[in-house]
């Protein structure tokens, strides 16, 4: 029954994600107080997604780090530059909106990319390595990026980020990998299939609660807000697309392509929102917060695209260099 449920949920993920966003925004008054459960749901989903990997695969990733460097290039050079150029093209001299767009693209990769990579059977050890490396580097890279583009100085609190990363990603993922290694895949094969549908439902819960958090920013809808929304959607879309194209150009295998696409497209919007609200005028936070509405929807759409792309034999799989 759980296997059938998982297959059904997998088919309708592109519908579940936007529906969860809408429900979160509409029911914000009732749901916002439950946002404290997000780290716990994340930890469960991370553990479930790690059950199909082991420490040996993680070691192999560290010996072949080229995909890691590609993701860092995507996240902190190519996409901030693209966001800066798009912002000037669309909004002219509106410096606050342009800063918000660049900040939305300069922040570290999203932790939820781990869940999408596990759903679409991508390279889990590579994803874990990317999240750990990028989150560790972000307190240094993000201020540097903003300084280069806007001559602005910001400071990021590294220890709260590391603590959240440890409990939501590192500890549960290592537990899943170790369990796989100790049982030689026997126990985890059973657990993974049974936990998979609950991971997808957990993703719906997380998206819904995030929708409730951003709802206050959507109370006054006007033409400028709509234009910002369209621009943020297009920039975020290109983040996924650029990552997918670069992975194919490098002739990575399917698992690595999935990991590169999701990690290159997703961002840790929570960190971005905190930075925007703490160090910039409210107008800077708007593009950052709005991106929270779109990135999970785009992840589900690109997940379907990737699945069809490889199932149709559209590309001959290469090897992760």
Rosetta blueprint (number, residue, H / E / L):
1 X L
2 X H
3 X H
4 X H
5 X H
6 X H
7 X H
8 X H
9 X H
10 X H
11 X H
12 X H
13 X H
14 X H
15 X H
16 X H
17 X H
18 X H
19 X H
20 X H
21 X H
22 X H
23 X H
24 X H
25 X H
26 X H
27 X L
28 X H
29 X H
30 X H
31 X H
32 X H
33 X H
34 X H
35 X H
36 X H
37 X H
38 X H
39 X H
40 X H
41 X H
42 X H
43 X H
44 X H
45 X H
46 X H
47 X H
48 X H
49 X H
50 X H
51 X L
52 X L
53 X L
54 X L
55 X H
56 X H
57 X H
58 X H
59 X H
60 X H
61 X H
62 X H
63 X H
64 X L
65 X L
66 X H
67 X H
68 X H
69 X H
70 X H
71 X H
72 X H
73 X H
74 X H
75 X H
76 X H
77 X H
78 X H
79 X H
80 X H
81 X H
82 X H
83 X H
84 X H
85 X H
86 X H
87 X H
88 X H
89 X H
90 X H
91 X H
92 X L
93 X L
94 X L
95 X H
96 X H
97 X H
98 X H
99 X H
100 X H
101 X H
102 X H
103 X H
104 X H
105 X H
106 X H
107 X L
108 X L
109 X L
110 X L
111 X L
112 X L
113 X H
114 X H
115 X H
116 X H
117 X H
118 X H
119 X H
120 X L
121 X L
122 X L
123 X L
124 X H
125 X H
126 X H
127 X H
128 X H
129 X H
130 X H
131 X H
132 X H
133 X H
134 X H
135 X H
136 X H
137 X H
138 X H
139 X H
140 X H
141 X H
142 X H
143 X H
144 X H
145 X H
146 X H
147 X H
148 X H
149 X H
150 X H
151 X L
152 X L
153 X L
154 X L
155 X L
156 X L
157 X L
158 X H
159 X H
160 X H
161 X H
162 X H
163 X H
164 X H
165 X H
166 X H
167 X H
168 X H
169 X H
170 X H
171 X H
172 X H
173 X H
174 X H
175 X H
176 X H
177 X H
178 X H
179 X H
180 X H
181 X H
182 X H
183 X H
184 X L
185 X L
186 X H
187 X H
188 X H
189 X H
190 X H
191 X H
192 X H
193 X H
194 X H
195 X H
196 X H
197 X H
198 X H
199 X H
200 X H
201 X H
202 X H
203 X H
204 X H
205 X H
206 X H
207 X H
208 X H
209 X H
210 X H
211 X H
212 X H
213 X H
214 X H
215 X H
216 X H
217 X H
218 X H
219 X L
220 X L
221 X L
222 X L
223 X H
224 X H
225 X H
226 X H
227 X H
228 X H
229 X H
230 X H
231 X H
232 X H
233 X H
234 X H
235 X H
236 X H
237 X H
238 X H
239 X H
240 X H
241 X H
242 X H
243 X H
244 X H
245 X H
246 X H
247 X H
248 X H
249 X H
250 X L
251 X L
252 X L
253 X L
254 X H
255 X H
256 X H
257 X H
258 X H
259 X H
260 X H
261 X H
262 X H
263 X H
264 X H
265 X H
266 X L
267 X L
268 X L
269 X H
270 X H
271 X H
272 X H
273 X H
274 X H
275 X H
276 X H
277 X H
278 X H
279 X H
280 X L
281 X L
282 X H
283 X H
284 X H
285 X H
286 X H
287 X H
288 X H
289 X H
290 X H
291 X H
292 X H
293 X H
294 X H
295 X H
296 X H
297 X H
298 X H
299 X H
300 X H
301 X H
302 X H
303 X H
304 X H
305 X H
306 X H
307 X H
308 X H
309 X H
310 X H
311 X H
312 X L
313 X L
314 X L
315 X L
316 X L
317 X L
318 X L
319 X L
320 X L
321 X L
